[in-house]
Amino acid sequence: MDSVEIDAYLSRLGAERPARPTSEALRELHLRHLRAVPFENLSIHLGEEIVLEEKRLLDKVVGAGRGGFCYELNGAFGALLGALGFEVTLLAARVHGKEGKLGIPYDHMALKVGTADGGTWLADVGFGAHSHHPLALYARDDQVDPAGVFRITEAGPDAAGARGGDATAGGGEAVDLEVVMDGRPEYRLELRPRVLADFVSGAWWHSTSPQSHFTQSLVCSRVTEDGGRITLSGRTFKETAADGSREERELDTDEEVLEVYRERFGITLDRVPAVRAPGGHG
């Protein structure tokens, strides 16, 4: 990223360029990203190609004012953080589904971020309803966040089997961690460094497979200024306040849907996305 691209990205977030890549700066950028850039899977249902290359991600998130799902959001955010001097490592994770079943390899992308003041953080702006602030990666006690109580623990003894027997790095260090929210495991995280191209297969599967929840439904969601969340699922618009109270309404017309995308999520579309049959593009 060059200086112009950095400034454009920061402008999208409503953020100033940090003087140093500190933990405090990361915390602010993380929250601003969640407020400004929606978690959305609209490209899948608009027939738009999803390309995991830095320039294409920046063109979408910064140039087109769109959001994306984990690979796009964390991929773009990781590029910004790296350009600002943070130490960024892409990490792969497998999401816990129904009955705790783990998803596919490269199911999710998250970021390990090192800061100039010695912190090591798990940053994740691409998991939908998740922590508002980065989590201390090596802390093993509860971490209280506006979104809930988080804990990062070492994965259980089945981790090796779940990943084909590759559960240790040199010296026997465990490379799988469980990220737990309010007592429920969210995803199993590997600490092995990855590159953007590693996640192409996961992005393809999630955007084409009939088994992927992304091909089965539409979602657009972001954190609000007061710490709540707004979500548009198809034609159902939900507003959840920070205290957990929720209002929900159905949008009757295409004009209403497009207005909510534009006014509440900053996304301008020329047509209303509709759930497509999986396999329409790849």
C-alpha positions, 0 to 999 in steps of 0.5 A: 500500500502506498501513502495515498491508499493508506490515507484513503483507507483511514478516511473510510474508517474516520481515523487519523494515521497513528504516530506509532503502531501501539496497542492503543492505536490497534484497539482504535482502528479495530473498533472503527473498522467494525463500525465503518466496514460491514460484514457482508456476503453480497458479492456471492449473490450479486455474481461478483468475483471474490479475488484474494489479492491485496489490490482487489481487496482494497479496490472493494473495501476502500475504492467501492466502499463495500464490506466483505466476509472474513478473508476480505475484511481481515485481508484488507485490514491486515494490509493496512496494519502492515503498512502502518508498521504493525507486525501482521501474521495471517492465521487460519482457523476452523469454525465450530458449527452445530454440535461443535463440529469443525468446519473446513480447513481455511474456514476462517482468517484472523490476524496475529498482530504485534505492536511497538509496545510489546503486545501480541494480539488476535485481531478479527474484524471479519467474524460478524458478531465477535469482539469489538477490541483485539484480544490478548493472544497469549492471555489465558484468563477471561477478557471482558469485551463489549460483545461478551466475555472471551477466553483463549485456551489451548486446544484439546487433545483432539486437535491433532486429529482434527488437522491431520496430525499437525498440532505441534511446531518445532519444540513441541509448542501447541499451534492450536488455540480455542477462541471462546465467547461467553463459554461457547467455542467460536473457532479453533485457531492455528498459529502457523503463519499463512499467506493470502493465497492459502485461503483461496480454497476456503473462499471458493468453498464458502462462495459456491458450496450448497453446504456453506451458510453464505450461499444459503442466505444474505447478510450485512451487519456492522457495529453501531456507534453506541456498541450495538449492532444493525443487521440486514438479512434479506429483507429483515432489518434488525437493530440491537442496542448495547443493552441487548434490546432489539427491534426488527422490521420487514422491508416491503419494497426494493427501494426500502432495501436499497435505502437501508444498504445505502443509509445504514451501511454505506453500500450503494447498489443498483439492484437488490441482491437475491440468494443465488443457486450455489455454483453460479460462479467460482 
